[in-house]
């Protein structure tokens, strides 16, 4: 009798969560179809792919695809560019996003605050193709804004931006930061808004100024969010924004040394050699190393501060 009552209560309790499970179902199905089913394609990385025989009929190549990827002369260059740019993106993007989020929180007029939120989020919503032409409008040798409206009136020599790789590390970092800082800023701002205001009220009573409130309350309270976003970014440190490194430089040959990353290298390899096995090997390597990096960094964070770890 007692067992039947408990079962009935469990059933009633389970029924209460049916709407939540139904809300969860579309996202779960999408992730399963989009993320888990394609994982079977990892086998391509270990095969000498033949279009006539298909994935399962193609002969095994062992680790030959990985050897081809890392024994080329460009292996060091693409690895250096991919990791170096991503580290710069993480550090600079985090700093600017937090600074802007704190400034947004200091604005008291709600209408003005919403306007600023919309403005800083707009670059994130712009297609990378549009971004590449916006950059071209600034950097074009013949009609670009910088050459024609700034350097020429000052009597300075114009710069052939798409032929000189010197400036492109800075250009790419600036463009990427401009595109993505708004998205991260909104996340940090939403976190700040959720802080308990009593901490700030107590700080004001104790005589703390704005900077002291930010230093001793806001920044420490943001630490868990910063850690999670940084860990997620580190997990993709071997990936690159293909549009940023391929379309923004307009696939210019003289810029390859400073714009070539693992993703663009694989794409060019596919276009020139049609080597799907190499592309699969590169994707598998990126995923595996991303997993190892996330686990390693998360373990370090757990030792330093358990509350800031991802899991």
N, C-alpha and C positions, 0 to 999 in steps of 0.2 A: 504493500500500500504506500509506504513511504517512498519507495523507488518510483512508483508511478507518478506521485506528486512532484518529485524532483525532475522527472523527465518532462512532465507537462510544463513546469516552470522554465526549464531549459529551452523547450520549444517556443514558448511565449517570448522569452528573452531573445532567441535567435530571430524570430519574426520581426522584432523591433529594428533589426539591423538590415533587413532585406532592402529597403531603399538605398542604403549606403553601398551595399554590395552591387546593386544595379548601377549606381553611379560609377563604381569602380570598374565594372565589366568592360565598357568600351576602351578605356585606357589599357587594361590588361590584354585585351585581344590585339590592340594595335602593337603593343610592345612585343607580344609573342610572335606576331606575323612579321613585323619590321626588324626585330632585333635577334630573336632566337632561331627562327627557321633558317635565315640566311647563314647562320653559323656553320651549317653543314658545308658551305662553300669554302671553308678554311682549307679543305683538302686540295684545292687548286694550287696552293702555295707549294705543295710537295709533288706536283705533277708537271709533266711536259705537255702542256695543253694542246690538244688537237681538235679543231672545230668539227671535223667529220666524226670523230669518235665520242665527242662530248666529255663532260667532266669525269664520269665514272669509267669511261672506256679508255681515257688517255693513260699512257704509261707513267709510272712513278719516276720521279727525278731525284728523289732523296732531298738533300740540302743544296742541290745545284743552283736553285733559284736564289737562295740566300747568299751563296758565294758570289753570284753574278752581281747582286746588289751592293755588296761591300768590298769587292775586289776592284771596283772601277776607280779611276782617278778622282772622280767627283764625290766619292763616299765621305771624305772628311769635310768637304765644302758644304754639302747638303745637310750633314749632321750638325755642323757648327752653326749654319744659318738657322736651321729649325729651332735648335735649343736656345741659341743666343737671342733671337728675336722674341721667342716666347717668354724668356726670363725678363726681358725688358718690358714686354707687354704686361706681365703680371705685376712687376714692381711699380711701374709708372701708372698703370691703370688703377691699381688698388689705391695708391696715394691720392690721385686726382678724384676718384670716385668718392672716397671718404671725405675729402675736403669739401667737395660740392654738396654732399649730403648734409654735412654739418651746417654749411651756409644756408641751405634750403630750410633747415630746421629753425634757423634764427629769424627767418622772415615771418612776420606776424600777420600780414594781410593775405587771407586765404586765396582770393582771386589772383593776386600776383604770384603766389606760390604755385598754384595750379598751372599758370601760364608758363612759368619757368620749367616745371616738370615736363610739360608737353614739348617745349623747345629743345631741351637737352636729350629727349628720347627720340626726336625726329631722325637724327643721323643713323640710329640703329635700324630704323624702318626703311631706309633708302636702299635700293638695290645696289649691289657692288658694281654693276655695269654703269649705273648713273654716277656713282662715286668715281669710277675710273675716268669718266669724261669731265667731271668737275675738276679733278686733279689735272687733267690734260689742259683744261681751260686756263689754269694757273701756270702750267709749266711748258706749254707749247713754245718751241723756239721762235717761230715766226710771229705768232699772235697771242702768246700767253700773257696773262696779266702781269706777272712778275717781270718778264723781260721788257714788255712794251710800255707798261705804266709805272714801273719803279726803277729798273736798272737804266733803261735808255734815257729818261729825263734827267737822271743824275749823272749822265755821262759815263756810266760804267759799262764794261763789255757784257754783252748778253751771254747767257749760259745755255749750252746744248744739253738740257736736262736728261733727255732720253739716250744720250750717248756717253754721259759721264757718270760712272758708278759712285763717285765720291760722296754725293749728297743723299743717296737713296736709303741707306740705313736710317737716317733721321727722318726722311720723308715717310717711309713705311711705318715707323713708330708713331709719328704724328697722326697719320691717317687712321691707323688702327685705334689709337687712343681716342680720337675724335668720334669714331664710329661707335665704340663700345662703352665708353665711360658712362653714358646716360643710363644704359640698362643696369649696370652694376650700381650706379648711384641710387637708382630707385629702390633697389634691394636694401642697400644700407640705410636709406632714408626711412623705409618702412620699418626697419629694425629699431631705429632711433625713436620713431614715433611711439613704439610700443614700450619704451622704458617707463619705469615707475617715476612719476614726476615728483614724488615725495623726496627722492634723493636730491634733486635740484633745489627744492624748497629748503631742505635742511642745509644744503651748501650755502645758499644765499643768507640764511640766518647766521651761519658761521662766518660770513664775510667773504666768501669765495667769489672771485670775479668770473667773467665769461671764459677766459682761457683756462683758469683752474678747474671750472666745471667740465670743460671739454677734456682736459688732461686726466683728471682723476675719476670722472664718472662716465662720460661718453665713450672714450677710447677703450677703457677696460671692459665696458659692457659690450662693445662691438667685437671683442676678441673672438668669441665663438663663431660669429658670422664670417669674420675675416678668415679664420682657419678653414672653415668648410669651403668657402669659395676658392681659396688658394689651393686646397687639396684637390678640388675638382679641376682646377686649371692645370695643376702639375700632372694630373692623369692624362691630359691631352698635350703635354709639352712636346711630344714628337709629331704632333699633327700641326698643320698650318692652314690658314685661310687661303684656299686656292685662288679665289678671286683677287685677294690683296696682293699676292706674289706673282700672279700671272697676268691678270687683266689691268691692274693699276699701272704696272710698268710697260703695258702694251706689248708684252712678250718681246721686248727689245734685246737683241743679241748681246750688245756691249754690257748689259746690266746683269747677265746671267750669274756671274760670280757672287753678286751680293743679293740676288733675288731668288736664286734656285734653292728650293727646299725639297724634302723627301717627296711631298705630294706633287709638286710641279715636275720633279725629276721622273717620277713614275708615269705621269701623264705624257711627258715628252717621249719616254721609252715606249709607251703604248702606241703613240702616234707614229713613231719612226720604225719600231721593230715589231709591234703588235704582240708583245710578249706578255700574255695574261698571267703566266706563272710567276713572273717577276713582280707584277703588280700585286698578286695575291700574297707573295712573300713579304713585300713591304707593308701591306695592311696588317698581316699577322704579327710582324715584328713591332709595329706601332702599338697594336692592342696589347701585346704581351708586356712590352716595356712600360706602357702606361699603367697596367695593372700592378706591376712590380713597384713602380714609383709611388703609386697611391698607398699601397700596403706599407712600404718602407717609411714614407714620410708620416703616415698616420701613426705608425708604431712609435716614431720619435716624438710626435706631438702628445701621444698618450702618456709617455714617460714624463714629459715636461708639465703638461696640464691635461688631465684626463677629461675634463669638461669640454675642452676645445677640440677633441678628436672627432673624426667623422663617424666612427663606430667603435 
